[in-house]
Amino acid sequence: MRIAKTAPDALKILWKGKVFFKPKDVKTIEAELQKRGYNFNDKNLMMALKSSKFLTRKGDKKSYLYVQKHPYIEDDENDN
């Protein structure tokens, strides 16, 4: 099992695990990370979600949903 030391790396692990197949809100993403032992502060998590190249944000301010732009494949390992 790979350990993520940063919020962007933890999001990649969730992406690889197909968590973002369906849109998720921030609270659901935080809960999924906590189940895996990750507890990033809100600012770090929000910046990672916003800058992620494999996720897209939908919805209105304060009720955003995040969903994958494309499925994870092994060749995406070098992508952010």
Residue pairs with C-beta under 8 A, 6 or more apart in sequence:
2 13
4 10
4 12
4 13
4 38
6 44
6 48
7 38
7 40
7 44
7 45
7 47
7 48
8 48
8 51
8 52
8 80
10 33
10 36
10 38
10 40
10 48
11 29
11 48
11 49
11 52
11 55
12 54
13 36
14 20
14 29
14 32
14 33
15 54
15 55
15 68
15 72
16 72
18 71
18 72
19 29
19 32
20 54
20 55
20 66
20 67
20 68
21 67
21 68
21 71
22 67
23 58
23 65
23 66
23 67
24 32
24 65
24 66
24 67
25 63
25 64
25 65
25 66
26 45
26 46
26 49
26 64
26 66
29 45
29 49
29 66
30 45
33 39
33 40
33 45
40 48
49 55
49 57
49 66
50 57
51 80
52 66
52 80
53 69
53 79
53 80
54 68
54 69
54 70
54 72
54 76
54 79
54 80
55 66
55 67
55 68
55 69
56 66
56 67
56 68
56 69
57 64
57 65
57 66
58 64
58 65
58 66
58 67
59 65
